[in-house]
Amino acid sequence: MTTSARAAVLETQDGPFEFRDIEIEDPRPDEVLVRMVATGICATDAHVRAQRMATPLPVVLGHEGAGVVERVGAAVTTVEPGDHVVLSYHSCGRCKPCMSAHAAYCDNIWAANFAGARLDGSNGLHVAHGAEPHGHFFGQSSFSTHALTHQRNTIKVPHDLPLDVMAPLGCGLQTGAGAVLKALAVPAGASFAVFGVGAVGLAAVMAARVARATTVVAVDVDAGRLELARDLGATHILDPGQVEDLTGALRAIEERGLEYVLDTSGRTENLDAGVGALAPLGRFGFVAFHEGAGAMIDAGRLTLGQSLQGIIQGDAVSSLLINDLAQLHRAGRFPIDRLLSFYDFSDINTAFEDAGSGRATKAILRFTAPG
């Protein structure tokens, strides 16, 4: 038995998303079939579209899905039909990082999330004619009216919270918030700066406020996003284009330097400026530098105990952090809705254009009308 679905398929590098009818296999014992309600668009989807990340084509992308469980495999115990769920990154569940609550650094992270197949190499998506699209992107491929997920990356959330608002918790907002709350573990009273206040950076700003950091600096060239960052908890904002010396401008805010810095931009000049602004024992976390980016630093600049830390998915245990953030949103302390722009699923190509141009901070595709 299979489930018929309509999917937005990326056929070629930098090409448009094309809608195709697909058939999705019934869930295996550890899998879940989810009817999609909404899904976010993330920079990682754009990187694969440009083939900066070598996920095979054609493929059904999408990895910030949210929806309602329709069927579960015989071994699934964490969710049941009718549950509202947010979909997150996938992991093997067997390696040392997975077994020690650091599944974002799974030994099989590439195969689990980017290979376009299950971990055993099979594909649960099929078509009647033409090349079959690869699926299982981040264990979900949520640019489709239904998604075949795994119980490890299918997170039950409260029924009363809107799924179109919860969707981006699965990756982008989890990454920014988790970087602050878990990976860097920014404590109360600390000084913190974030380079880049797109969705990930704004989630970091909101999380720093939750953590009760005393100084929260947002750095970006977009005046509108800087003002939003101020509204969401930044105590200081900086536009690098308006200062001659960014390191100096940061040290003018905190003379002894910043205790925690997060870069979400992947811009090499921010690595230089951020390290220059670190206090003794300061920590610089980054989520966006890619191999070949040319981001380098002289180790001699870290002699006062400063450190660099690469961060994936905020080092989050998704089943815990996503629900923590959902509860913070309910309490008005993590206002996700301030970041979102909504689009019909059929307008996916327009949504990608708006996300790429910066017109949308976080674009959310809706499969059904809200209500």
C-alpha positions in Angstrom: 0.0 0.0 0.0 1.2 3.5 -0.8 0.0 7.1 -0.2 -0.5 9.5 -3.0 1.1 12.9 -2.5 2.0 16.1 -4.4 5.6 17.1 -4.1 7.7 20.1 -5.2 10.7 18.4 -6.9 14.1 20.0 -7.6 15.1 18.6 -10.9 18.2 20.5 -11.8 20.8 22.7 -10.2 19.4 26.2 -9.6 16.2 25.2 -11.3 12.6 25.9 -10.3 10.7 23.5 -8.1 8.3 21.5 -10.3 5.2 19.8 -8.9 4.9 16.1 -9.4 2.6 13.3 -8.2 4.4 10.8 -6.1 3.7 7.6 -4.2 5.0 7.2 -0.7 5.6 3.8 0.8 3.8 2.7 4.0 5.8 3.4 7.1 8.4 0.7 8.1 8.3 -0.4 11.7 10.3 2.7 12.9 8.7 5.2 10.5 5.8 7.7 10.6 3.6 9.0 7.8 2.8 12.7 8.4 0.2 14.9 6.6 2.0 18.2 6.2 0.4 21.4 7.4 3.4 23.7 6.9 7.1 23.7 6.3 9.8 26.4 6.6 12.3 27.3 3.9 15.9 27.2 5.3 19.2 28.3 3.8 20.3 24.6 3.7 17.5 24.0 1.1 19.0 26.9 -0.9 22.5 25.5 -0.6 21.4 22.1 -2.0 19.4 23.9 -4.8 22.7 25.5 -5.8 24.5 22.2 -5.3 26.9 23.7 -2.8 25.9 20.6 -0.9 25.9 17.5 -3.1 22.6 15.9 -2.4 21.7 14.0 -5.5 19.0 15.3 -7.9 16.1 15.1 -8.6 15.1 15.5 -5.0 12.3 16.5 -2.7 13.8 18.9 -0.2 12.3 20.5 2.9 13.4 20.0 6.5 11.3 22.3 8.7 8.1 20.4 8.4 5.1 20.4 10.8 1.9 18.3 10.4 -0.4 15.6 11.7 0.5 12.0 12.1 -1.6 9.7 9.9 0.0 6.3 10.3 2.9 4.8 12.4 5.0 1.8 12.0 4.6 -1.2 14.4 7.6 -0.3 16.6 6.8 3.4 17.0 6.0 4.4 20.6 6.6 8.1 20.7 3.7 9.4 18.5 0.3 8.1 17.3 -2.2 9.0 14.7 -3.7 12.4 15.3 -0.7 13.8 17.1 0.7 17.2 16.0 4.4 17.0 15.3 7.4 19.1 14.3 10.0 17.4 12.1 13.7 17.9 12.8 17.1 16.6 11.7 17.7 12.8 11.5 20.4 10.7 13.1 21.3 7.0 13.4 20.7 6.6 17.1 23.5 4.1 17.5 26.8 5.9 17.4 28.7 7.5 20.3 27.4 11.1 19.7 23.8 9.9 19.4 24.1 7.8 22.6 25.5 10.7 24.5 22.8 13.3 23.7 24.7 14.9 20.9 22.9 13.5 17.9 23.5 16.6 15.8 27.1 15.3 15.5 26.0 11.8 14.5 28.8 9.8 12.9 26.3 9.2 10.1 25.0 12.8 9.8 25.6 13.0 6.0 23.9 9.7 5.1 21.0 10.4 7.5 20.2 13.9 6.2 21.7 14.6 2.8 22.1 11.3 0.9 18.5 11.4 -0.5 17.8 7.9 0.9 17.2 5.9 4.1 20.3 4.9 6.0 20.1 1.5 4.3 20.2 3.2 0.9 16.5 2.6 -0.1 14.1 5.3 -1.1 10.4 5.4 -0.1 9.3 7.8 -2.8 8.2 6.6 -6.2 6.7 7.9 -9.4 4.8 6.2 -12.3 6.9 7.8 -15.0 10.3 9.4 -15.3 13.2 9.6 -12.8 12.3 8.9 -9.2 13.1 11.8 -6.9 15.3 11.2 -4.0 13.6 11.5 -0.6 14.4 11.3 3.1 16.1 14.7 3.1 16.7 15.3 6.8 14.6 12.2 7.3 11.5 14.0 6.0 11.5 15.7 2.6 8.7 18.0 3.7 8.2 19.9 0.4 5.3 17.5 -0.1 1.8 17.1 1.0 2.9 14.0 3.0 6.2 13.1 4.5 7.7 9.7 5.5 9.7 10.4 8.7 11.4 8.4 11.4 10.4 8.3 15.0 13.7 9.8 16.0 13.0 13.1 14.2 9.3 13.3 14.7 8.6 15.5 17.7 5.1 15.7 19.3 4.1 19.2 20.2 1.0 20.6 21.9 -2.3 20.6 19.9 -3.2 24.2 20.8 -0.1 25.8 19.2 -0.4 26.6 15.4 1.7 24.2 13.4 2.5 26.9 10.8 4.2 28.9 13.6 5.9 25.8 15.1 7.4 24.6 11.8 10.7 26.5 11.8 11.6 25.1 15.2 12.7 22.0 13.4 16.0 23.5 12.1 16.6 27.3 11.9 15.2 28.5 15.1 16.4 25.4 17.0 19.9 26.1 15.6 20.0 29.7 16.8 18.3 29.1 20.2 20.2 25.9 20.8 23.5 27.6 20.1 22.8 30.0 22.9 21.0 27.8 25.4 22.9 24.5 24.9 26.0 24.6 22.8 27.5 27.8 24.2 25.3 27.7 27.4 25.3 31.4 27.8 24.7 32.2 31.5 22.7 34.9 33.2 24.7 38.2 33.3 26.9 37.3 30.3 27.8 39.5 27.3 26.9 38.1 23.9 27.0 39.2 20.3 25.6 37.6 17.1 26.7 38.3 13.6 23.8 38.1 11.2 20.2 38.5 12.3 18.3 36.4 9.8 16.1 33.7 11.3 18.9 31.9 13.1 20.4 35.1 14.5 17.1 36.4 15.7 16.4 33.1 17.4 19.8 33.6 19.1 18.8 37.1 20.2 15.5 35.8 21.7 17.3 32.9 23.4 19.9 35.3 24.9 17.1 37.3 26.4 15.6 34.1 27.8 19.1 33.2 29.2 19.1 36.7 30.9 22.4 37.8 29.2 23.0 41.4 30.3 24.6 42.6 27.0 23.1 41.3 23.7 24.7 42.8 20.5 23.1 42.3 17.1 25.4 42.9 14.1 24.0 43.1 10.5 23.8 45.4 7.5 20.0 45.3 7.2 18.5 48.2 9.2 15.0 46.6 9.4 16.3 43.4 10.9 18.5 45.3 13.3 15.4 47.1 14.6 13.6 43.8 14.9 16.5 42.4 16.8 16.3 45.4 19.2 12.6 44.7 19.7 13.3 41.0 20.4 15.9 41.7 23.0 19.1 43.1 21.6 20.6 45.8 23.9 22.9 47.2 21.2 22.8 47.0 17.4 25.7 47.5 15.0 25.9 48.0 11.2 29.4 47.1 10.1 29.0 49.5 7.1 28.6 52.4 9.5 31.8 51.8 11.6 35.4 51.9 10.5 36.6 49.3 13.0 34.0 46.6 13.9 36.2 45.0 16.6 36.7 48.4 18.1 33.0 49.2 18.0 32.3 45.9 19.9 34.9 46.6 22.5 33.4 50.1 22.9 30.3 48.2 24.2 32.2 45.8 26.4 35.7 47.1 27.2 37.1 43.8 28.4 35.6 42.0 25.4 32.6 39.8 24.8 32.3 36.5 26.6 30.2 34.8 23.9 30.0 35.5 20.1 28.0 33.6 17.6 28.4 33.9 13.8 25.4 32.9 11.6 26.6 34.7 8.5 29.6 32.7 7.3 31.4 35.9 6.4 35.2 35.5 6.9 35.6 39.1 8.1 33.2 38.4 11.0 35.5 35.6 12.2 38.3 38.2 12.4 36.2 40.8 14.1 34.6 38.4 16.5 37.8 36.8 17.7 39.3 40.3 18.1 36.4 41.2 20.3 36.6 38.2 22.6 37.2 38.6 26.3 39.7 36.3 28.0 38.2 32.8 28.0 35.6 34.0 25.5 34.0 31.6 23.1 33.2 32.1 19.5 30.6 29.7 18.1 29.8 29.4 14.4 27.1 27.7 12.4 27.7 28.8 8.8 31.4 28.6 7.7 31.7 25.9 5.0 34.8 24.0 3.8 36.6 26.2 1.3 35.2 29.4 2.7 38.7 30.6 3.6 37.8 31.4 7.2 41.2 31.3 9.0 42.5 32.7 12.3 46.0 33.0 13.8 46.0 30.6 16.8 48.2 33.2 18.6 45.0 35.3 19.0 43.5 32.6 21.3 46.2 32.5 23.9 44.0 34.0 26.7 41.9 30.8 26.7 39.5 31.9 24.0 38.1 29.1 21.8 36.3 28.4 18.6 33.4 26.0 18.4 31.5 24.7 15.3 27.8 24.2 16.1 25.3 22.0 14.2 21.6 22.3 15.0 22.4 24.1 18.3 23.6 20.7 19.6 19.9 20.3 20.5 18.1 17.2 21.6 15.2 18.1 19.4 12.5 16.4 21.5 13.5 18.5 24.5 14.4 21.9 23.0 11.6 22.1 20.5 9.0 21.7 23.2 10.9 24.1 25.5 10.8 26.7 22.8 7.1 26.0 22.1 6.3 26.6 25.8 8.4 29.8 25.7 6.4 31.0 22.7 3.2 30.3 24.5 4.4 32.4 27.4 5.3 35.3 25.0 9.1 34.9 25.6 10.0 33.5 22.2 7.8 35.3 19.7 8.4 33.2 16.6 5.5 34.8 14.7 7.5 38.1 14.5 9.9 36.4 12.0 7.5 34.7 9.7 6.0 35.3 6.2 3.5 32.8 4.9 3.0 31.4 1.4 0.8 28.8 -0.2 2.7 25.6 -1.1 2.0 26.3 -4.8 4.0 29.6 -4.4 7.2 27.8 -3.4 9.3 29.4 -6.1 8.2 32.9 -5.1 8.9 32.1 -1.4 12.4 31.0 -2.3 13.0 34.3 -4.2 11.8 36.3 -1.2 13.9 34.3 1.2 17.0 34.7 -1.0 16.5 38.4 -1.4 15.9 39.1 2.3 12.3 40.2 1.7 11.2 37.3 4.0 13.2 36.6 7.2 11.6 33.1 7.5 9.3 31.9 4.7 6.7 29.4 5.7 4.8 27.3 3.2 1.2 26.4 4.1 -0.4 23.2 2.7 -3.8 24.1 4.1 -5.5 27.4 5.0 -4.9 28.4 8.7 -7.7 27.9 11.1 
